[in-house]
Amino acid sequence: MRAPFSIVLGLLAAAIVLDAGCSSPKEKPDLDGLRARRDGAFAEMDGRAPVASGERPRADAARPAKGADSAKPRPRPRWVDDVNAAGYPRELHILGVGSSAVGGDNIRALADDRARAELAKEVRVQINSEFTAVAEDYTRISKGRAESQSSSRVVEQLRSRVDIVLDGVSIADRWTDPADGTVWSLAVLDRKATGEVIRDRMNQLLQDIRKDADMGREDAKAGRLFQASRALNLATRKSLGLLAYRAQLRCIAKGLVADPSAATEEEMTALARDAAAVTDRVRIGAIVFLDVGGNPAPAGALEGDLSRALRDLGMTTVKVPPPPQTAFQDLKGRTAPQIKELVGGQLNGALIAQFGVRETAAQQIGQTLMHFCRARAEAMLVDLDTGRIVASPSFDWSPKTHSGNPDAARAGEAALAAGVQEFVESLRAELGGK
């Protein structure tokens, strides 16, 4: 607790008297210096220090002259209006400036967050341009030697996987405008330090890719094609993550930190080629049940969605009609050998799924009749090479609104489409796709 102001002044006065008694009669006490030290101590206790503990001050930060009044408002720093005037070389740093005029006790934190957000925005813009260059390199190298994708498709996949690394960001300076109390913060990213973090993550990801690739190739040699397809395609998807990191490294630390994936083009191309070869050999028998409003319905579009999702996971589906008078629960209760006999001995796996959509309520809102629908699904994915269940994803989609024809089949389309998407994502997660 801070001592009362009168007590502090009393102690200062006593110190002055003692000092006067020991000094020459001609010497006068330095009252201005004492007041400055007093005000500086109070400012520090109140948390009004210009740079918080643990944060690196600017290299060119001005220091008050000895004996100056530290409570005097600091002049407006040049970086508030021009970030390039902050004194940090842009080839070594990325900068961001943010401010906040509201927030109470959190006003500094809000200004800091906005400065970091501005810095991240600049990084993201630069990375997006690098994505195009990286994707073009990837498609050029793999063309004719593996299943090739368009560069625009690769860019889309990279953007969906990017996790921007912003390690090494610090708040290097703050300034409070004495006119209106607005707090300004300067965020600085050290390019080399952040690049080293990205490099370490790339090295770890390379180890994971090689481990999955080796496992997949061993499974392929042993005839475990279902497992081989999973492992090789998982390694291929991870290689896209490696490309995303490469774009970041080029953007943030090009010339400062070496790219550990620079010599892996041939390796990644061979991986994509092996994954595509195994995928072409894997066949998954798909039996899909669809129930709309309590009645069986054709599952054509649904089967197409599942086929595309499984293809992305390294599997090719083959439509298998369900046995007459057979329900999903009947098939779910069968053993792997029985399922293999049902779908045929030439298949490597079986996907047995049940989807349902039901209208749960309808409400007139203005001139529109809104239908509230619920979608559900349950499935079993069996590896017939090893005779075991690989995944059993399910979902229960909460009621969603849909306007239009009151027929349950039409009213449930939106809920079913959303539910299928969730089902595919859960299947991907169970198979290691995330």
VOMAR-5595 format. One record per residue (C-alpha): residue in one letter; residue number from 0; x, y, z. Coordinates in Angstrom, 3 decimals. Each point is the difference from the previous one (the first is absolute). Layout:
% VOMAR-5595
<r a; NUM; <X; Y; Z>>
...
% end
This chain:
% VOMAR-5595
<r m; 0; <0.000; 0.000; 0.000>>
<r r; 1; <1.330; 3.445; -0.887>>
<r a; 2; <0.777; 2.279; 2.931>>
<r p; 3; <-2.102; 3.184; 0.351>>
<r f; 4; <1.396; 2.891; -1.929>>
<r s; 5; <0.460; 2.118; 3.154>>
<r i; 6; <2.113; -2.710; 1.648>>
<r v; 7; <2.223; -0.271; -3.069>>
<r l; 8; <0.510; 3.776; -0.051>>
<r g; 9; <0.762; -0.076; 3.723>>
<r l; 10; <2.679; -2.637; -0.478>>
<r l; 11; <1.453; 1.965; -2.874>>
<r a; 12; <0.059; 3.144; 2.116>>
<r a; 13; <1.767; -1.834; 2.825>>
<r a; 14; <2.569; -1.287; -2.424>>
<r i; 15; <0.555; 3.531; -1.252>>
<r v; 16; <0.513; 1.344; 3.548>>
<r l; 17; <2.517; -2.737; 0.823>>
<r d; 18; <1.792; 0.611; -3.256>>
<r a; 19; <0.084; 3.723; 0.677>>
<r g; 20; <1.540; -0.591; 3.433>>
<r c; 21; <2.844; -2.051; -1.466>>
<r s; 22; <0.731; 2.169; -3.062>>
<r s; 23; <1.538; 3.312; -0.513>>
<r p; 24; <-2.303; 3.005; 0.730>>
<r k; 25; <0.425; 1.087; -3.623>>
<r e; 26; <-1.458; -3.273; -1.488>>
<r k; 27; <-3.738; -0.066; -0.772>>
<r p; 28; <-2.108; -3.213; -0.073>>
<r d; 29; <-0.893; -1.394; -3.476>>
<r l; 30; <-3.795; 0.198; 0.440>>
<r d; 31; <-0.671; -0.412; -3.729>>
<r g; 32; <2.012; -3.212; -0.139>>
<r l; 33; <-1.814; -1.394; 3.053>>
<r r; 34; <-3.395; 0.811; -1.481>>
<r a; 35; <0.988; -1.643; -3.301>>
<r r; 36; <1.080; -3.195; 1.761>>
<r r; 37; <-3.183; 0.039; 2.073>>
<r d; 38; <-2.220; 0.419; -3.090>>
<r g; 39; <1.911; -2.725; -1.845>>
<r a; 40; <-0.484; -2.460; 2.857>>
<r f; 41; <-3.738; 0.737; 0.154>>
<r a; 42; <-0.326; -0.388; -3.780>>
<r e; 43; <1.672; -3.404; 0.169>>
<r m; 44; <-2.289; -1.102; 2.872>>
<r d; 45; <-3.074; 1.093; -1.987>>
<r g; 46; <1.046; -2.025; -3.041>>
<r r; 47; <0.644; 3.086; -2.094>>
<r a; 48; <3.500; -1.029; -1.046>>
<r p; 49; <0.469; 0.439; -3.787>>
<r v; 50; <1.177; -3.607; -0.604>>
<r a; 51; <-1.372; -2.997; 1.905>>
<r s; 52; <2.318; -2.461; 1.739>>
<r g; 53; <1.284; -2.771; -2.221>>
<r e; 54; <-0.544; 1.880; -3.275>>
<r r; 55; <2.936; 1.148; -2.103>>
<r p; 56; <0.169; 3.803; -0.290>>
<r r; 57; <0.672; 1.599; -3.348>>
<r a; 58; <3.647; 0.349; -0.890>>
<r d; 59; <-0.499; 3.719; -0.623>>
<r a; 60; <-2.327; 0.672; 2.937>>
<r a; 61; <0.757; 3.397; 1.491>>
<r r; 62; <1.060; 0.068; 3.655>>
<r p; 63; <-0.766; 2.973; 2.248>>
<r a; 64; <2.967; 2.090; 1.063>>
<r k; 65; <1.159; -0.372; 3.578>>
<r g; 66; <-2.109; 2.106; 2.289>>
<r a; 67; <-2.724; 0.611; -2.625>>
<r d; 68; <-3.677; -0.206; 0.953>>
<r s; 69; <-1.002; -3.591; -1.045>>
<r a; 70; <-3.700; 0.836; 0.342>>
<r k; 71; <0.231; 2.437; -2.914>>
<r p; 72; <-2.040; -1.243; -2.999>>
<r r; 73; <2.122; -1.783; -2.568>>
<r p; 74; <0.015; 1.528; -3.490>>
<r r; 75; <-1.912; -1.853; -2.704>>
<r p; 76; <2.334; -2.705; -1.398>>
<r r; 77; <0.518; 0.049; -3.749>>
<r w; 78; <-1.042; -3.669; -0.333>>
<r v; 79; <-3.607; 0.909; 0.942>>
<r d; 80; <-0.393; 1.707; -3.379>>
<r d; 81; <2.662; -1.880; -1.987>>
<r v; 82; <0.863; -3.529; 1.105>>
<r n; 83; <3.160; 0.112; -2.126>>
<r a; 84; <1.349; 2.739; 2.293>>
<r a; 85; <0.129; -2.398; 2.986>>
<r g; 86; <3.697; -0.707; -0.484>>
<r y; 87; <-0.323; -3.711; -0.845>>
<r p; 88; <1.458; -1.121; -3.362>>
<r r; 89; <-2.793; -1.587; -2.034>>
<r e; 90; <2.308; -2.682; -1.346>>
<r l; 91; <0.364; -1.271; 3.591>>
<r h; 92; <-3.426; 0.832; 1.469>>
<r i; 93; <-3.704; 0.175; -0.798>>
<r l; 94; <-1.907; 2.774; 1.781>>
<r g; 95; <-3.569; 0.738; 0.989>>
<r v; 96; <-1.600; 3.004; 1.716>>
<r g; 97; <-3.282; -0.112; 1.914>>
<r s; 98; <-1.892; 2.341; 2.285>>
<r s; 99; <-2.887; 0.042; 2.434>>
<r a; 100; <-1.958; 2.879; 1.495>>
<r v; 101; <-2.240; -2.225; 2.134>>
<r g; 102; <0.444; -2.983; 2.252>>
<r g; 103; <0.488; 1.374; 3.497>>
<r d; 104; <2.590; -2.086; 1.836>>
<r n; 105; <0.460; -2.093; -3.169>>
<r i; 106; <0.670; 2.906; -2.343>>
<r r; 107; <3.684; -0.909; -0.355>>
<r a; 108; <-0.820; -3.639; -0.699>>
<r l; 109; <-2.504; 1.035; -2.690>>
<r a; 110; <2.559; 2.247; -1.661>>
<r d; 111; <2.554; -2.834; 0.119>>
<r d; 112; <-2.450; -2.464; -1.553>>
<r r; 113; <-0.841; 2.397; -2.818>>
<r a; 114; <3.678; 0.570; -0.709>>
<r r; 115; <0.542; -3.767; -0.220>>
<r a; 116; <-3.076; -0.312; -2.234>>
<r e; 117; <1.361; 2.626; -2.395>>
<r l; 118; <3.313; -1.806; -0.104>>
<r a; 119; <-1.744; -3.333; -0.675>>
<r k; 120; <-2.058; 1.620; -2.784>>
<r e; 121; <3.155; 1.128; -1.780>>
<r v; 122; <1.553; -3.468; 0.391>>
<r r; 123; <-3.132; -1.684; -1.373>>
<r v; 124; <-0.054; 2.240; -3.078>>
<r q; 125; <3.619; -0.840; -0.750>>
<r i; 126; <-0.546; -3.736; 0.605>>
<r n; 127; <-2.954; -0.098; -2.396>>
<r s; 128; <2.242; 1.262; -2.785>>
<r e; 129; <2.592; -2.633; 0.882>>
<r f; 130; <-2.669; -2.734; -0.140>>
<r t; 131; <-0.370; 0.574; -3.736>>
<r a; 132; <3.741; -0.323; -0.619>>
<r v; 133; <0.308; -3.116; 2.178>>
<r a; 134; <-3.030; -1.651; -1.637>>
<r e; 135; <1.340; 0.694; -3.493>>
<r d; 136; <3.324; -1.580; 0.969>>
<r y; 137; <-1.810; -3.042; 1.403>>
<r t; 138; <-2.166; -0.599; -3.084>>
<r r; 139; <2.954; 0.580; -2.368>>
<r i; 140; <2.204; -2.509; 1.837>>
<r s; 141; <-2.696; -2.680; 0.369>>
<r k; 142; <-1.458; 0.315; -3.516>>
<r g; 143; <0.236; -3.307; -1.847>>
<r r; 144; <1.466; -1.833; 2.991>>
<r a; 145; <-2.950; -0.080; 2.401>>
<r e; 146; <-3.697; 0.760; 0.116>>
<r s; 147; <0.210; 3.712; -0.728>>
<r q; 148; <-2.336; 2.715; 1.251>>
<r s; 149; <-0.492; 3.496; -1.330>>
<r s; 150; <1.983; 2.696; 1.769>>
<r s; 151; <-3.243; 1.783; 0.967>>
<r r; 152; <-1.216; -3.179; 1.716>>
<r v; 153; <3.295; -0.314; 1.868>>
<r v; 154; <-0.251; 3.645; 1.099>>
<r e; 155; <-3.515; -0.663; 1.310>>
<r q; 156; <1.255; -2.976; 1.999>>
<r l; 157; <2.947; 1.957; 1.364>>
<r r; 158; <-2.256; 2.808; 1.203>>
<r s; 159; <-2.227; -2.493; 1.802>>
<r r; 160; <3.016; -1.458; 1.805>>
<r v; 161; <1.994; 3.120; 0.838>>
<r d; 162; <0.742; 0.643; 3.642>>
<r i; 163; <2.005; 3.210; -0.009>>
<r v; 164; <2.981; -0.125; 2.334>>
<r l; 165; <0.400; 3.249; 1.924>>
<r d; 166; <2.485; -1.121; 2.630>>
<r g; 167; <2.480; 2.726; 0.784>>
<r v; 168; <-2.513; 2.879; 0.004>>
<r s; 169; <0.560; 2.534; 2.776>>
<r i; 170; <-1.512; 3.335; 0.963>>
<r a; 171; <3.031; 2.215; -0.423>>
<r d; 172; <-1.484; 3.371; 0.931>>
<r r; 173; <-3.172; 1.709; 1.223>>
<r w; 174; <-1.100; 3.608; 0.095>>
<r t; 175; <-2.989; 1.632; 1.648>>
<r d; 176; <-1.395; 3.087; -1.679>>
<r p; 177; <-0.349; 2.612; 2.785>>
<r a; 178; <-2.754; 1.774; -1.949>>
<r d; 179; <-2.574; -2.813; -0.012>>
<r g; 180; <1.592; -2.946; 1.853>>
<r t; 181; <0.293; -2.205; -3.119>>
<r v; 182; <2.628; -2.699; 0.444>>
<r w; 183; <2.186; -0.883; -2.986>>
<r s; 184; <2.029; -3.222; -0.183>>
<r l; 185; <2.805; -1.077; -2.299>>
<r a; 186; <0.259; -3.758; -0.691>>
<r v; 187; <3.245; -1.373; -1.419>>
<r l; 188; <0.667; -3.450; -1.471>>
<r d; 189; <3.584; -1.174; -0.162>>
<r r; 190; <0.258; -1.628; -3.428>>
<r k; 191; <2.939; -2.264; 0.819>>
<r a; 192; <-1.356; -1.223; 3.350>>
<r t; 193; <-3.399; -0.779; -1.530>>
<r g; 194; <1.649; -1.640; -3.002>>
<r e; 195; <1.909; -2.315; 2.299>>
<r v; 196; <-3.271; -1.077; 1.623>>
<r i; 197; <-1.504; -0.711; -3.443>>
<r r; 198; <3.115; -1.953; -1.006>>
<r d; 199; <-0.235; -2.172; 3.125>>
<r r; 200; <-3.668; -0.749; -0.696>>
<r m; 201; <0.843; -0.896; -3.585>>
<r n; 202; <2.675; -2.433; 1.164>>
<r q; 203; <-2.477; -1.651; 2.369>>
<r l; 204; <-2.626; -0.207; -2.738>>
<r l; 205; <2.550; -1.534; -2.374>>
<r q; 206; <0.666; -2.731; 2.550>>
<r d; 207; <-3.736; -0.704; 0.299>>
<r i; 208; <-0.418; -0.121; -3.790>>
<r r; 209; <2.872; -2.452; -0.414>>
<r k; 210; <-1.293; -2.192; 2.812>>
<r d; 211; <-3.485; -0.228; -1.562>>
<r a; 212; <1.466; -0.555; -3.470>>
<r d; 213; <2.254; -2.853; 1.164>>
<r m; 214; <-2.908; -1.621; 1.830>>
<r g; 215; <-2.243; 0.278; -3.060>>
<r r; 216; <2.579; -1.547; -2.307>>
<r e; 217; <0.518; -2.913; 2.396>>
<r d; 218; <-3.769; -0.593; 0.141>>
<r a; 219; <-0.181; 0.076; -3.801>>
<r k; 220; <2.722; -2.651; -0.301>>
<r a; 221; <-1.865; -2.177; 2.518>>
<r g; 222; <-3.281; 0.332; -1.936>>
<r r; 223; <-1.707; 2.121; 2.656>>
<r l; 224; <-1.241; 2.471; -2.579>>
<r f; 225; <-2.633; 1.643; 2.196>>
<r q; 226; <2.627; 0.881; 2.619>>
<r a; 227; <2.553; 0.937; -2.685>>
<r s; 228; <-2.442; 2.403; -1.614>>
<r r; 229; <-0.779; 1.676; 3.311>>
<r a; 230; <3.655; 0.474; 0.944>>
<r l; 231; <1.254; 1.166; -3.408>>
<r n; 232; <-2.846; 2.433; -0.542>>
<r l; 233; <0.381; 1.343; 3.527>>
<r a; 234; <3.681; 0.646; -0.762>>
<r t; 235; <-1.018; 1.723; -3.257>>
<r r; 236; <-2.430; 2.302; 1.801>>
<r k; 237; <2.675; 0.844; 2.540>>
<r s; 238; <2.313; 0.924; -2.858>>
<r l; 239; <-2.441; 2.791; -0.856>>
<r g; 240; <0.519; 1.265; 3.540>>
<r l; 241; <3.704; -0.008; -0.743>>
<r l; 242; <-0.664; 2.214; -3.024>>
<r a; 243; <-2.008; 2.376; 2.194>>
<r y; 244; <2.955; 0.307; 2.376>>
<r r; 245; <2.310; 0.549; -2.972>>
<r a; 246; <-2.108; 2.970; -1.115>>
<r q; 247; <0.205; 1.467; 3.494>>
<r l; 248; <3.748; -0.488; 0.200>>
<r r; 249; <0.473; 1.738; -3.370>>
<r c; 250; <-2.214; 2.863; 1.099>>
<r i; 251; <1.429; 0.508; 3.466>>
<r a; 252; <3.624; -1.105; -0.001>>
<r k; 253; <1.211; -0.429; -3.577>>
<r g; 254; <3.783; 0.374; -0.027>>
<r l; 255; <0.151; -0.209; 3.814>>
<r v; 256; <-0.959; -3.657; 0.626>>
<r a; 257; <0.632; -2.935; -2.354>>
<r d; 258; <-3.001; -1.939; -1.356>>
<r p; 259; <0.308; -3.628; 1.249>>
<r s; 260; <-2.440; -1.205; -2.676>>
<r a; 261; <1.911; 1.521; -2.924>>
<r a; 262; <1.561; -3.345; -0.984>>
<r t; 263; <-3.139; -2.139; 0.463>>
<r e; 264; <-1.794; 0.625; -3.303>>
<r e; 265; <0.884; -3.406; -1.454>>
<r e; 266; <-0.895; -1.701; 3.284>>
<r m; 267; <-3.412; 1.666; 0.180>>
<r t; 268; <-0.673; -0.762; -3.668>>
<r a; 269; <0.805; -3.692; 0.559>>
<r l; 270; <-2.322; 0.006; 3.007>>
<r a; 271; <-2.880; 1.460; -2.026>>
<r r; 272; <0.613; -2.537; -2.764>>
<r d; 273; <0.001; -2.962; 2.430>>
<r a; 274; <-3.141; 1.268; 1.747>>
<r a; 275; <-1.825; 0.370; -3.328>>
<r a; 276; <1.043; -3.513; -1.077>>
<r v; 277; <-1.348; -1.588; 3.188>>
<r t; 278; <-3.181; 2.084; -0.122>>
<r d; 279; <-0.739; -1.356; -3.467>>
<r r; 280; <0.177; -3.550; 1.383>>
<r v; 281; <-2.181; 0.522; 3.094>>
<r r; 282; <-3.724; -0.682; -0.320>>
<r i; 283; <-2.523; 0.734; 2.745>>
<r g; 284; <-3.462; -1.516; -0.265>>
<r a; 285; <-2.541; 2.643; 1.058>>
<r i; 286; <-3.466; -0.885; 1.251>>
<r v; 287; <-1.970; 3.117; 0.842>>
<r f; 288; <-3.462; 0.183; 1.564>>
<r l; 289; <-1.944; 3.270; -0.163>>
<r d; 290; <-3.166; 0.657; 1.949>>
<r v; 291; <-2.005; 3.177; -0.637>>
<r g; 292; <-2.899; 0.748; 2.256>>
<r g; 293; <-0.302; -3.644; 1.022>>
<r n; 294; <0.079; -1.401; -3.565>>
<r p; 295; <2.872; -1.552; -1.993>>
<r a; 296; <1.346; 2.304; -2.724>>
<r p; 297; <2.601; -0.238; -2.798>>
<r a; 298; <3.502; 0.802; 1.221>>
<r g; 299; <1.593; 0.928; -3.328>>
<r a; 300; <1.245; 3.516; 0.807>>
<r l; 301; <1.041; -1.124; 3.451>>
<r e; 302; <2.073; -2.839; -1.425>>
<r g; 303; <1.728; 2.499; -2.285>>
<r d; 304; <0.949; 2.204; 2.958>>
<r l; 305; <1.408; -2.971; 1.890>>
<r s; 306; <1.913; -1.232; -3.039>>
<r r; 307; <1.742; 3.365; -0.391>>
<r a; 308; <0.865; 0.109; 3.706>>
<r l; 309; <1.426; -3.527; -0.014>>
<r r; 310; <1.942; 0.707; -3.170>>
<r d; 311; <1.655; 2.899; 1.801>>
<r l; 312; <0.921; -2.446; 2.753>>
<r g; 313; <1.540; -2.405; -2.499>>
<r m; 314; <-2.907; -2.355; -0.666>>
<r t; 315; <-2.189; -0.712; -2.998>>
<r t; 316; <-3.593; -1.017; 0.708>>
<r v; 317; <-2.022; -2.638; -1.827>>
<r k; 318; <-3.749; 0.144; 0.400>>
<r v; 319; <-1.423; -3.154; 1.560>>
<r p; 320; <-3.801; -0.335; 0.164>>
<r p; 321; <-1.274; -0.985; 3.449>>
<r p; 322; <-1.547; -3.480; 0.288>>
<r p; 323; <-3.805; -0.002; -0.307>>
<r q; 324; <-1.906; 0.595; 3.213>>
<r t; 325; <3.228; 0.788; 1.851>>
<r a; 326; <0.360; 2.930; 2.388>>
<r f; 327; <3.133; 1.820; 1.080>>
<r q; 328; <-0.092; -1.597; 3.446>>
<r d; 329; <-0.050; -3.460; -1.595>>
<r l; 330; <3.227; 0.679; -1.851>>
<r k; 331; <1.587; 1.797; 2.917>>
<r g; 332; <-0.330; -3.137; 2.092>>
<r r; 333; <1.857; -2.226; -2.463>>
<r t; 334; <3.607; -1.117; 0.359>>
<r a; 335; <2.767; 1.149; -2.360>>
<r p; 336; <0.128; -3.379; -1.857>>
<r q; 337; <-3.768; 0.146; -0.526>>
<r i; 338; <0.256; 3.551; -1.346>>
<r k; 339; <2.835; -1.050; -2.313>>
<r e; 340; <-2.153; -2.799; -1.361>>
<r l; 341; <-2.879; 2.446; -0.462>>
<r v; 342; <1.914; 2.665; -1.947>>
<r g; 343; <2.282; -2.332; -1.931>>
<r g; 344; <3.497; -1.364; 0.443>>
<r q; 345; <1.692; 2.473; -2.365>>
<r l; 346; <-0.603; 3.001; 2.275>>
<r n; 347; <2.399; 1.364; 2.601>>
<r g; 348; <-2.566; 1.626; 2.215>>
<r a; 349; <-3.648; 0.717; 0.620>>
<r l; 350; <-1.832; 3.162; 0.996>>
<r i; 351; <-3.473; -0.620; 1.374>>
<r a; 352; <-1.824; 3.229; 0.833>>
<r q; 353; <-3.473; 1.098; 0.973>>
<r f; 354; <-1.222; 3.564; -0.446>>
<r g; 355; <-3.292; 1.374; 1.134>>
<r v; 356; <-1.741; 3.347; -0.123>>
<r r; 357; <-3.233; 0.814; 1.730>>
<r e; 358; <-2.123; 3.105; 0.210>>
<r t; 359; <-0.425; 0.780; 3.678>>
<r a; 360; <-2.111; 3.173; -0.152>>
<r a; 361; <-1.471; 2.618; -2.338>>
<r q; 362; <-0.761; 3.617; 0.832>>
<r q; 363; <-1.561; 2.839; -1.994>>
<r i; 364; <2.316; 3.011; 0.092>>
<r g; 365; <-1.617; 2.867; -1.864>>
<r q; 366; <-0.916; -1.310; -3.441>>
<r t; 367; <2.526; -2.864; 0.133>>
<r l; 368; <-0.453; -3.450; 1.430>>
<r m; 369; <3.246; -0.945; 1.741>>
<r h; 370; <0.797; -3.667; 0.530>>
<r f; 371; <2.256; -1.180; 2.815>>
<r c; 372; <1.787; -3.218; -0.930>>
<r r; 373; <2.396; -2.392; 1.678>>
<r a; 374; <2.577; -2.160; -1.768>>
<r r; 375; <1.623; -3.116; 1.410>>
<r a; 376; <2.521; -2.551; -1.183>>
<r e; 377; <1.907; -3.028; 1.165>>
<r a; 378; <2.580; -2.028; -1.865>>
<r m; 379; <2.523; -2.814; 0.151>>
<r l; 380; <3.188; -0.084; -2.075>>
<r v; 381; <1.580; -3.465; -0.129>>
<r d; 382; <3.521; -0.896; -1.131>>
<r l; 383; <-0.571; -3.333; -1.761>>
<r d; 384; <3.762; -0.525; -0.439>>
<r t; 385; <0.408; -0.406; 3.754>>
<r g; 386; <-3.591; -0.748; 0.974>>
<r r; 387; <-0.529; 2.843; 2.466>>
<r i; 388; <-2.098; 3.131; 0.372>>
<r v; 389; <2.046; 3.099; -0.829>>
<r a; 390; <-2.458; 2.744; 0.886>>
<r s; 391; <-3.585; 0.449; 1.129>>
<r p; 392; <-0.860; 3.689; -0.305>>
<r s; 393; <-3.437; 1.380; 0.777>>
<r f; 394; <-1.760; 3.330; 0.367>>
<r d; 395; <-3.256; 1.411; 1.259>>
<r w; 396; <-0.545; 3.341; -1.706>>
<r s; 397; <-2.089; 2.468; 1.967>>
<r p; 398; <-3.147; 1.356; -1.661>>
<r k; 399; <0.662; 2.498; -2.794>>
<r t; 400; <-2.479; 2.180; -1.835>>
<r h; 401; <-0.931; -0.416; -3.627>>
<r s; 402; <-2.644; 1.909; -1.926>>
<r g; 403; <-1.839; -1.276; -3.050>>
<r n; 404; <-2.101; -2.998; -0.919>>
<r p; 405; <-1.517; -1.506; 3.165>>
<r d; 406; <0.764; -3.489; -1.279>>
<r a; 407; <2.421; -1.622; 2.476>>
<r a; 408; <2.397; -1.048; -2.754>>
<r r; 409; <0.397; 3.605; -1.175>>
<r a; 410; <-0.121; 1.514; 3.462>>
<r g; 411; <2.811; -2.215; 1.268>>
<r e; 412; <2.495; 0.675; -2.784>>
<r a; 413; <1.882; 2.708; 1.883>>
<r a; 414; <0.232; -2.024; 3.189>>
<r l; 415; <1.093; -3.116; -1.874>>
<r a; 416; <2.684; 1.854; -1.983>>
<r a; 417; <1.411; 1.524; 3.165>>
<r g; 418; <-0.151; -3.357; 1.755>>
<r v; 419; <1.833; -1.778; -2.828>>
<r q; 420; <2.763; 2.579; 0.218>>
<r e; 421; <0.369; -0.608; 3.732>>
<r f; 422; <0.006; -3.741; -0.588>>
<r v; 423; <2.784; 0.311; -2.579>>
<r e; 424; <2.055; 2.158; 2.373>>
<r s; 425; <-0.415; -2.480; 2.844>>
<r l; 426; <1.010; -2.841; -2.322>>
<r r; 427; <3.061; 1.970; -1.087>>
<r a; 428; <0.938; 0.667; 3.628>>
<r e; 429; <-0.333; -3.672; 0.966>>
<r l; 430; <2.222; -1.007; -2.917>>
<r g; 431; <2.680; 2.492; 0.963>>
<r g; 432; <-0.790; 2.556; -2.650>>
<r k; 433; <0.186; 2.998; 2.344>>
% end
